[in-house]
Amino acid sequence: MKIVEIEWVDSNHAPGWTEIEETALFINSLSLKAKTVGYLFAEDDEQVSVVQSVAWKYKEDGAPSSVDGVMTIPKAAIIKRRVLK
């Protein structure tokens, strides 16, 4: 599995009712960029999935037997992506 770093734009939600002025300050003060590093697990036309950990247990073909920490990111949210060594 390739190790990848993906920079992406996250979504945000303000909880509860807020005054308009407070809401404007809230949304203008946020940094919504995020980075995820992990093993490339799956990809299709709409999304990329990476996992934080892989385990090999009694697999003769060399394929991982289990994974942990799956993060799926919509491709529309991806800013940059690169393969790490």
N, C-alpha and C positions, 0 to 999 in steps of 0.2 A: 504494500500500500504506500502511496506517495504521502509525504507530509506537506501540508499546504498552509499558507497564511492567507486569510481572507479579510479584507477591510470592507465593511458594510455599514449602511445607514439603518439605525434602529428606529422603531416606532416608540411613541410615548403616550401616556395617558395621565391626565390630571384627575386625582380622585375628588369626587363630590362637587358640590356647587361652589363656584368662585366668582368674585366680581370680575367684570371685563378687564379692568386695569390690572388686577392681579394675574389674570390669565395671560395677558399680553406679556407681562414681565416674566412669567414662568416659561412660556414657550420660547421667548427670545434669549433666555439665559442657558438653554440646554445645549450640550454637545451630544449629538445623536450618532456620532461615528463610533464604531466598535471594531475590534480585531479579534478574530478567532484563529487559533492554530490547532491543527489536529490531523489525523489520518483521513485522507479522502476515502469515504465509504461508498457513496453513490452519487450519481449525477444524471439529470435528465434535462429536457429543454427548459424547465421552469425553476429548478432548485438544485442546490448542492448540499450534501450531507457529509459532515465530518464527525469523527468520534475521538474522544480524548484518550481512550485506552483500548488495546487489543490484547487478547490472550490466545495462546496456542495450547491446546490440550489434546493430546493423542490424535493429532491429525497428520496422517502420512503425506498428504498432498501439499502441505505447507500453508494451507489457507487458515486464517484465524477461526477459532471455534466459538469465540464470543467477543462482544464489544461492550463498551460502557461510555456514557456521556454523549449521546447522539445530539448534534446540533444541526438543524436543517435551516438553510438560509435561502430565501427567494432570490433568484438571479437578478430580478429587477432592483434589489437592494444592494447588490455588490458594486463597490467602487473600484476595487483593485484585488488582484489575486496573484499569488506566486507560489511556485513549488520550492520548498526548502530542501536542503540536503539531509 
